Amino acid sequence: MVALDAGQRLDGDRRPLGRAMALWLGLGLMALAAVSLTQGASGVSVVRAVGDWWTGQPVALTDRVVLLQIRLPRLLTGLLVGAALAVSGTVMQGLFRNPLADPGLLGVSAGASLGAISAIVLGGMAPPALAAWAGWHLVSLAAFGGGWLAMIVLYAIATRQGRTSIATMLLAGIALAAMVGAVSGLIVTRASDDQLRDLTFWGLGSLAGASWAKLAAAAPLILAGLVTAPLLARGLNALALGEATATHTGIRVQQVKTAAILATATMTGAAVAVSGGIGFVGIVAPHLLRLVQGPDHRWLLVNAGLLGAALLIGADMVARSIVAPAELPIGIVTAMAGGPFFLWVLLSNRRMLDA
């Protein structure tokens, strides 16, 4: 029997390739992040600001505000959201043993969307005490709460006698997403014109609303998921051989399932809460890496986070530049690139899907 948790494949050990990919992706991500700080409608010069700071001269007020209050929190939010979506997609694909799986299968994205739509359209009906406490974070809080509520309902449906059925979870997730979408549609019918514009922009995803306050709220949740995911690598590798085989190799399958679902729900819920719905990153990043470095999750999870962050930062730069000084929702950019890629993955796996 081949020990999958040893990270070996019949065509050789690809761990050195995984380490090399991590190095190059890390360097590329740092370069892309540096370029991202220079992009925007404002003519602020990062070089000038850094030069003034380095020589001890006071940095211009405009430069400080644009760099520290707008571009830097937007960059950091994009890094975390991209990594969260890509790692969540990698975990879901390993858990479902399907390269077409993504975080949306848990219904978290649909639940988060319902929460955000409810807050945008019905927020004026919230109790004054709640509105005063939540302030302008009401949409983000409602989105995260909606995502977690959807995950709890789905987990309860799929778990019986202490065991979670992946097949049941998949089918229940589809049904739950459809029902939640119907409720969201009913609420949207009550929206005003201004609210409809907000809903459209939020539903397609954007980093335009990034701030230090939102980043501080989402970062601990996303980082907790990103730290937990690599700990699941051995279990996900074993699950590739089937649940029975994984159990015989000493893997606590139910614990792996539960941890994977909780980590994915936490990361996805927090990411959707601060950036809205951004698709395809969770499919594209892990699948590209599998083609290059193989399916070993020990390096796949790490590199998926790096690649996902790079993809989202790149998409954000395109969204800010293509119709400047205005900007496109990031979801449009990722859909234009990810849609054809998804079809290619689908066609490439036609035999497996038809089996």
C-alpha positions in Angstrom: 0.0 0.0 0.0 1.3 3.4 -0.9 1.6 5.7 2.2 -0.1 8.8 0.9 0.7 10.8 4.0 4.4 10.5 3.2 3.8 12.8 0.3 4.9 10.4 -2.3 3.5 9.6 -5.7 4.2 6.9 -8.2 6.0 9.4 -10.4 8.3 10.5 -7.6 8.5 12.7 -4.6 7.4 16.2 -5.3 8.2 17.7 -1.9 11.2 19.7 -3.3 9.0 21.1 -6.0 6.5 22.1 -3.4 9.2 23.9 -1.4 10.5 25.7 -4.5 6.9 26.7 -5.4 6.5 28.2 -1.9 9.7 30.2 -2.3 8.8 31.6 -5.7 5.2 32.3 -4.8 6.3 34.1 -1.7 8.7 36.3 -3.6 6.1 37.0 -6.3 3.5 37.9 -3.8 5.8 40.4 -2.1 6.6 42.0 -5.4 2.9 42.1 -6.4 2.0 43.6 -3.0 4.6 46.4 -3.5 3.2 47.2 -6.9 -0.3 47.2 -5.5 0.5 50.0 -3.1 1.4 52.2 -6.1 -2.0 51.6 -7.9 -4.9 53.9 -7.5 -6.7 57.0 -8.7 -4.5 59.2 -6.4 -1.1 60.2 -7.7 0.5 59.5 -4.3 4.1 58.3 -4.7 5.1 55.4 -2.5 8.8 56.1 -3.3 8.5 59.7 -2.2 6.7 58.8 1.0 9.3 56.1 1.9 12.1 58.4 1.0 10.8 61.2 3.3 10.3 58.7 6.1 13.8 57.2 5.6 15.5 60.6 5.7 13.5 61.7 8.8 11.5 64.3 6.9 7.7 64.6 7.6 5.6 62.6 5.2 3.0 64.7 3.4 -0.5 64.4 5.0 -2.1 63.2 1.7 0.5 60.5 1.3 0.0 59.3 4.8 -3.8 59.1 4.5 -3.8 57.4 1.1 -1.1 54.9 2.0 -1.9 54.1 5.6 -5.7 54.5 5.7 -6.7 53.4 2.2 -4.2 51.3 0.3 -2.5 49.4 3.1 -5.6 48.0 4.8 -7.0 47.2 1.3 -3.8 45.3 0.5 -3.8 43.4 3.7 -7.5 42.6 3.5 -7.0 41.3 -0.1 -4.1 39.1 1.0 -6.1 37.5 3.8 -9.3 37.1 1.8 -7.5 35.6 -1.2 -5.6 33.2 1.0 -8.8 32.2 2.9 -10.7 31.5 -0.3 -7.9 29.5 -1.8 -7.2 27.4 1.3 -10.9 26.8 1.9 -11.2 25.6 -1.7 -8.3 23.3 -1.2 -9.7 21.8 2.0 -13.1 21.3 0.4 -11.7 19.6 -2.7 -9.7 17.3 -0.4 -12.7 16.6 1.8 -15.1 15.9 -1.1 -12.4 14.3 -3.2 -13.6 16.4 -6.1 -11.5 19.1 -8.0 -14.7 21.1 -8.7 -15.5 21.6 -5.0 -15.3 25.1 -3.5 -16.3 26.9 -0.3 -19.8 27.6 -1.6 -20.7 23.9 -1.2 -21.1 24.4 2.6 -23.8 27.0 2.0 -21.6 29.5 4.0 -21.4 32.0 1.1 -25.2 31.8 0.6 -25.9 32.3 4.3 -23.4 35.2 4.4 -25.1 36.8 1.5 -28.5 36.5 3.1 -27.2 38.1 6.3 -25.7 41.0 4.3 -28.8 41.5 2.2 -30.9 41.5 5.3 -28.7 44.1 6.9 -28.6 46.3 3.9 -32.4 46.2 3.1 -33.8 45.7 6.6 -31.1 47.4 8.6 -33.3 50.4 9.3 -35.8 48.2 11.1 -33.1 47.0 13.6 -33.6 48.0 17.2 -31.8 51.3 18.0 -29.6 49.7 20.6 -28.4 47.1 18.1 -27.9 49.7 15.3 -25.9 51.9 17.7 -23.7 49.0 18.9 -23.0 47.6 15.4 -22.8 50.9 13.6 -21.6 50.6 10.1 -20.3 47.1 10.8 -23.8 45.8 10.8 -23.5 44.4 7.3 -20.2 42.5 8.0 -21.6 41.2 11.3 -24.8 40.0 9.7 -22.9 38.4 6.9 -20.6 36.4 9.2 -23.5 35.4 11.4 -25.5 34.3 8.4 -22.6 32.2 7.1 -22.1 30.5 10.5 -25.8 29.8 10.9 -26.0 28.1 7.5 -23.0 26.0 8.4 -24.5 24.9 11.7 -27.8 23.9 10.0 -26.0 22.0 7.3 -23.7 20.2 9.8 -26.7 19.2 11.9 -28.5 17.8 8.8 -25.4 15.8 7.6 -24.4 14.4 11.0 -26.1 11.3 12.4 -24.9 9.3 15.4 -21.7 11.2 15.6 -20.7 10.7 11.9 -20.9 13.3 9.2 -21.9 12.1 5.7 -20.0 14.0 3.0 -22.6 13.0 0.3 -25.5 14.2 2.5 -23.6 17.5 3.2 -23.1 18.0 -0.5 -26.8 17.5 -1.4 -28.0 19.4 1.6 -25.7 22.3 0.8 -27.2 22.6 -2.7 -30.7 22.5 -1.3 -29.9 25.0 1.5 -28.2 27.4 -1.0 -31.4 27.3 -3.2 -33.7 28.0 -0.2 -31.5 30.8 1.1 -31.3 32.3 -2.4 -35.1 32.3 -2.6 -35.3 34.1 0.8 -32.7 36.6 -0.4 -34.7 37.3 -3.5 -37.8 38.0 -1.5 -35.9 40.5 0.6 -34.4 42.2 -2.4 -37.9 43.0 -3.7 -38.2 45.5 -0.8 -34.9 47.2 -1.7 -34.7 50.9 -2.8 -32.7 52.0 -5.8 -29.7 53.0 -3.6 -29.9 49.7 -1.7 -30.0 47.8 -5.0 -26.7 49.4 -6.1 -25.2 48.5 -2.8 -26.4 44.9 -3.1 -25.1 44.6 -6.7 -21.6 45.9 -5.7 -21.5 43.8 -2.5 -22.7 40.6 -4.3 -19.9 40.8 -6.9 -17.2 41.5 -4.3 -15.0 44.5 -3.6 -12.2 45.6 -1.4 -13.2 49.3 -1.7 -14.7 49.2 1.8 -11.5 47.8 3.5 -10.5 49.5 6.7 -8.4 48.9 9.7 -11.5 48.2 11.8 -12.8 45.6 9.4 -9.4 44.0 9.1 -9.0 43.8 12.8 -12.4 42.0 13.1 -11.8 39.5 10.3 -8.0 38.9 10.6 -8.1 36.7 13.8 -10.8 34.5 12.3 -9.1 34.1 8.9 -5.7 33.5 10.5 -7.1 30.9 12.9 -8.4 29.0 9.8 -5.2 29.4 7.9 -3.2 28.1 10.9 -5.6 25.1 11.4 -5.7 24.0 7.7 -2.1 22.7 7.4 -2.7 20.6 10.5 -5.3 18.7 8.4 -2.9 17.9 5.6 -2.1 14.3 6.7 -5.8 13.5 7.2 -6.8 15.0 3.8 -4.0 13.0 2.1 -5.4 9.8 3.7 -9.0 10.6 2.8 -7.9 10.6 -0.9 -7.7 6.8 -0.5 -11.2 6.6 0.9 -12.7 6.9 4.5 -12.2 3.2 5.3 -8.6 3.2 4.3 -8.0 6.4 6.1 -9.5 4.9 9.3 -7.3 1.8 9.0 -4.2 4.0 8.8 -5.0 5.6 12.1 -6.7 8.8 10.9 -9.6 10.1 13.0 -11.8 10.7 10.1 -14.7 12.4 11.9 -12.3 14.8 13.7 -10.7 15.7 10.3 -14.2 16.3 8.8 -15.3 18.5 11.7 -12.1 20.5 11.8 -12.1 21.0 8.1 -15.8 22.2 8.1 -15.2 24.6 11.0 -12.0 26.0 9.5 -13.6 26.5 6.1 -16.8 28.0 7.5 -14.8 30.4 9.7 -12.5 31.6 6.9 -15.2 31.8 4.2 -17.6 33.6 6.5 -15.1 36.2 7.6 -13.8 36.7 4.0 -17.3 37.2 2.6 -18.2 39.5 5.5 -15.4 42.0 4.5 -15.2 41.6 0.8 -18.6 40.3 -0.5 -19.0 37.4 -2.9 -15.8 36.7 -4.9 -15.9 33.5 -6.9 -13.5 31.1 -8.6 -10.4 31.8 -6.5 -11.1 28.7 -4.4 -11.2 26.5 -7.6 -8.5 28.0 -9.7 -5.6 28.3 -7.1 -5.6 24.7 -5.8 -6.2 23.1 -9.2 -3.4 25.0 -10.9 -1.0 23.9 -8.1 -2.1 20.3 -8.4 -1.1 20.3 -12.0 2.4 21.6 -11.1 3.3 20.1 -7.8 0.9 17.2 -7.2 -1.8 16.5 -4.6 0.2 16.4 -1.4 -1.7 18.7 1.0 1.3 19.5 3.1 2.6 21.9 0.5 -0.6 22.3 -1.4 -2.4 24.1 1.4 0.5 26.5 2.0 1.1 27.3 -1.7 -2.7 27.6 -2.3 -2.8 30.4 0.3 0.1 32.2 -1.4 -1.3 31.8 -4.9 -4.8 32.8 -3.8 -3.6 35.9 -2.2 -1.6 36.8 -5.3 -4.6 36.1 -7.6 -6.9 38.4 -5.6 -4.4 41.2 -5.3 -3.8 41.0 -9.1 -7.6 41.0 -9.7 -8.0 44.0 -7.5 -5.3 45.9 -9.4 -7.1 45.1 -12.7 -10.4 46.1 -11.1 -9.0 49.5 -10.1 -7.2 50.2 -13.4 -9.5 49.0 -16.2 -12.1 51.8 -15.7 -10.1 54.3 -13.6 -10.8 56.5 -11.8 -13.9 54.3 -11.1 -13.4 50.6 -10.3 -15.1 47.3 -11.2 -16.2 44.8 -8.6 -13.5 42.1 -8.2 -16.0 39.4 -8.8 -16.3 40.5 -12.4 -12.6 40.1 -13.0 -12.3 36.7 -11.2 -15.4 35.4 -13.1 -14.0 36.5 -16.5 -10.8 34.6 -15.8 -12.1 31.8 -13.6 -15.2 30.9 -15.7 -13.2 29.6 -18.7 -10.9 27.9 -16.3 -13.8 26.2 -14.5 -15.1 24.9 -17.9 -11.7 23.6 -18.7 -11.5 21.7 -15.4 -15.0 20.4 -16.0 -14.2 19.1 -19.4 -10.9 17.7 -18.3 -12.7 15.6 -15.6 -15.6 14.5 -17.8 -14.6 10.9 -17.6 -14.6 11.0 -13.8 -17.9 12.8 -13.6 -19.5 10.4 -16.1 -18.4 7.4 -14.2 
